[in-house]
């Protein structure tokens, strides 16, 4: 009987997440792609290849840094991030929306909810070991290929 109420709670929680999504949150990652994307963000955070927050992401994009942008879909007010997809498209940077800013912050190793992150393949300072660099790059390439495929089917 306890498991029924837990299942109901998780279903209600999932429904609230989808209801609070912004109308511009397209392309939105499905469950499998979302899980893979958050895993990539987690790995990039471990290797310090991550820019967190709107200000840092916009600054990096304007400076010409390349990467992969992950944006939270449940941001309120939406005006905070409406310019980020435009910047990404102008700079040929792939981007995707995920359901929750809390999940994005957890994957990015911060306690505070995060609007967007920019995943880079190389750390800002220092170097990675060759094996770690190749693993991060392969995960990055796999997720970016799926995102480009999803974006191509939408537009």
N, C-alpha and C positions, 0 to 999 in steps of 0.2 A: 504494500500500500504506500510505503514511503517513496518507492521508486516512481510510482505514478505521479505523485506531486512534484518530484524532481524533474520528471520528463515534461510535465505541464509548465513548470517554471522556466525550463530551458527553451521550450517552444515560445512562450510569451516573450522571453528575453530576445530571442531571435527575431520575432515579429516586430518588436520595438526598434531593433537595429535597422531593419529594412524600412520602417516607416519614417525614421528620422534621416534617411538619406537625402542628400541635396538633389534637386532635379537635374543639375548639370553633371552628375557623377557618372560619366560615360567616357571611356570604357570601364565598366565595373568588373573586377575580378570575381570569378566564381569561387566556390569553396576550395577546389583543388589548387587553382592558380593563386588564390589568396594565401593559402598555407605555404606554398612554394616561395611566394614573394616575401612573406614575413620571415621565412627561414633564411632567405638571402639577406634581408635587412639585418637579422640577428648576427649572421656570419660577418657582414661588413662592419657592424658595430664592434665586434670583437677585435677586428684588425684595424680599426680606426680609419675606415674608408667611407665614412658616412657624414653627411651634412644634415643637421636637424633644424627644423623650423623654417618659416617662410622667409625671414630675413637672410639667413645663411644660404638657403637654396637659391633665392633670387640673385644674391651677390655672386655666387659661384657660376650660375648660368650666364650672367652678364659678363663675367670675366672670361668666358669661353671654355670653362671646364665641362667635360663630357661625362655622361653617366646615365642613370636610370631613375626617374622621379616616381615616387610613390606618394599619393595624396589620399588623405582620409576623406571619406564621403559624407560623414555626419558632422560637418563643421557648421557652426552657427555663430555669427552671421556668415553667410556664404561669400560675402564681399571680400573677406579676408584672403581667399585663395583664388578668386576668379581670374586673376591675371597670370597665374602660374602655368596653366595649360597653354596659354597663348605664347608665353616665353619659351616653353618647351618645344612647341611646334615650330617657332621661328628658328630655334637652334638645332632642330632635328634631334631632339632628345625624346626617347620614348617615355610615356607616362601611363600610369594606371591608378584607378581609385580602388581603395579597400574599404570595407564596411565601417570600421571603427577606428577612431583616433586613439582610443585606449589600447587596442591591440597593436597599433603601429608604434606607440610609445613603449610598450612592453618588449617588442621585438628590437627596438632601437636602444634598449638599455637605459631608458629614462623613466622616472616615476611620473612625470608630468605629461599629460596628453599632448601629442604632437600632430600638427596639421599636415606637414609633408616632410619627406626626407629625400635626399639625393644620394643614391648609391654610386660610388666610384670604384673602379677596379684597382686603383693604386692609392696608398695612403698619402695624406698630405705631407707627412714628415717620415723619413726613414724608408726602409725597404722591408718587404716580406720575404720569407723563405720561398724558394722556387716551387715546392710542392703546394704550399698554401696559396700562393699566387695563382697557380694553374687551377686549383680546385675552385677558388673564388671566381676566376674568369669563366670556367666551364658552367658553373651555376648561373652566373650573370648572363652568359650567352643563351642558355636554355630559357631563362625567364623572359629575356628581351625578345627572343624569337616568338614565344607564345603571345606576348603582349602585342607585337607587331601584327601577328596573324589575327588576333582579336580586333585590333583597331582597323585593320583592312576590311574585315567583314562588316564593321559598323558604318564606315564612311565610304 
